[in-house]
Amino acid sequence: MATDPTVHVIDDDEAVRQSVEFLLRTSGLSARTYGSAAAFLAALATIDSGCVITDVRMPEISGIDLLRRLAERRVTLPVIVITGHGDVPLAVEAMKAGAVDFIEKPFDDELLLRSVRFALNRSRENAERESERAELDGRIATLTNRERDVLDGLVAGKPNKIIAFDLSISPRTVEIYRANVMTKMKAASLSELVRMALIAGVMKSGTGG
């Protein structure tokens, strides 16, 4: 399903787009170019991996606006911002908005390639994390309400006796639910169960009655 990660180059200057694309392709990387952030956003549904190189100053949708829109859509593609000398404050703002790096024009080819490889590694890690989170969410969905209550108590660091008291059940019943949770979550130890729950975002002890 996933193809080779692609570097998505967004710049309203055609010469810049072509030179960056040439550099990437001659370095063995897959590249795709867009004349505007709007064109990139229109193609977003077809993109599942890689990273983005974008100019910071563009008409209509700037590089910073693009970062904000990607954040709103929960898109985790790493973004590298290219900036002119006078745009460093803008580039810093872009970093605060989620860019992984900014590079000043005229840029050194090796510097850009290093940044791209870093971003692609970050993209791969993000994809692996998302895959693991989705798998854990699936396991959590198999838990009954009471098993989920026990899981919440375990993640909160509560011993069986306290979980039993909170849920008005016996410690022995908690042990049974706990064993069921361990089996369904495929956890070999309590520490592994807690790690899984943290990855899946089970942080709140929203224990129902």
N, C-alpha and C positions, 0 to 999 in steps of 0.2 A: 504494500500500500504506500509506504513512504518512499519517496525517491531520494536521490542524492541531495544533500542540503544545497540550497541555492543562495547566492548572495544577491540581494535585491537592491539595485542602485537607483536612487531617486535624485534627479537634478534637472532643473529647467534649462541648464546649459548643455546642449547636445555634445559639444566637444569634450566636456568633462565626462559625460556619461560614456562616450565611446572610448576615451582613454582608460577610464577605470575598468570598463568591461574587458578591454584588450589585456590589461594587466592581469586581471583575475583569470581570464581564460588561458593565457600563456603560462599561468602558474598552476594550471590543472584544476581550477575551480569552476563550478557552474555559475553563470551569472545571467541576470535578467534586468532590463533597464526600464525606467518609467520617467516620463517628462514632467510629472507632477505627483504630489502626494495623493491627490484625488484619484489619479489613475491607479496608483498602488492600492489604495483602499478599495477601489472597485474590483480589484483582482484578489483581494484578501481571502475570499472563500476558497480559492484554489491553492492556497499556500499553507503547507503544514510543517515546514522546517526551514532552517537556514538562519540568515541574519540580514540586517538592513544597513545600507550606507545611505545617508541622506544629507543633502545640503541643509544648512540651518536657515538661510534666507531664500524663500521661494514665494511667488505670488499666491494669493488665495489661502493656501494651507502651508504654514511654515513648518520647519523641522520640529519645533517645540509643540506646535498644534498637533502635528502627527503623533508625537510621543503621547500626548494627552488622550488622543482618540484611541490609540492602541491600548492604553491603560484602561480606558472606559470599557473596551471590548474584551478585556482580560487576555490580550494577545501577549505572549511571552517571548516573541522574537527579539533577540538582542539588537540594539540600535547603535550604530557608530555615526556621529555627526561630523560633517566636514564644514569647516568655517574659514572665513577670510580673516586677515590680521585684526581688523577692527571689530570682529564679532566675538572675541573671547568671552566677554561678559555673557553674551547670549549662549555660548557653548557651555559655560558653567551652569547657566539656568537649565540647559538641556540635560546636563548630568543630574541635576536635582530632580528633573522630571523623569529620569529613568534610563538615560543613555549610558552605555557601558564605556564609551570613550569619545573623545573629540580630537580631530586632527586638523591642523592648520594648513591652508593652501599657501604656496605650492607644497604638496606633501611628498615626503620620501617614500618611494615604492615599498621598500622593505618594512618601513614603519606601518604603512597601511596594511600590508599582508600579515604582519604580526598581529595587528589589531583584529583583522578578519578571522584569523585562526583562533584567537582567544574567544571571539564572539561565537564562532561555530561550535567550539567546545562547550561554551555556556549553553548554547541552544540544545546540544545533545543531552547535557545534564538535565536541563529543564524538561525535555521530552521524556527522559527516563523517570524523573520525579513524578510527572503527570501520569505516566503509565502505572507506576507503583501506587499512586494515590487512588487512581480509578479502580485498580484491583482490590485495594483495601476497602474502598467504599462499597464494593460489591460484597465483600465478606461481612462488613458491618450490617449491610441490608438484610442478611440472613438471620441476624439476632432477633430474638423475641424482645418485647418491651422490657420484660424483667431482666433478661440477659444484658440488655443495653444499660439498664440501671446499675447492674453489678459492674459492668465495664467502666461506667462513669465513676463509680466509687473506687475502683482499683486505680484508675488514672489519677484520681485525686489523692492517692496515697493512703487510703483508709484500710485498716485491717478488716478481716472478715467479720469480727464481732461488731464493729462500728457500722459496717454496711448492713449487717443483719438488723441492728437496732434501728437504723434510718429507714429500712424498708419493712419493718415489723414482720420479719421472718426469722427462722432459726439459723444459727451459724452453719449448721449441717446443710441446710437448703442453699445457703450462699455458696458453699463448697461445690455443690452439684452444678449450680448455675455457672460458677467460675470455671469448672472443668469443661462445661459445654462451650463457654466463650473461647477458652484456649483451643479447643478442637476446631470450632468453626473459623476462628481467625488464623489457624495453622501456626500458632505461637508455641515455641519450644520452652519458653520461660516467661516469667512475669515481666522481666526487663524488656524482652522482645515484644511482648504485648503492649507495654507502655510506649515503646518506640513506634510501633505500628499506629497506635491511637494518636500519637503526636503528629505523625505524618498525615494522617487522615483528618486532622483538625478536631479530634475529640478532646477538647480542652475543658469544656465547661462541665461541671458536675450538675447538670440540669436534671437531677433525679426527681422523677415524678413520685406521687404517693403510691 
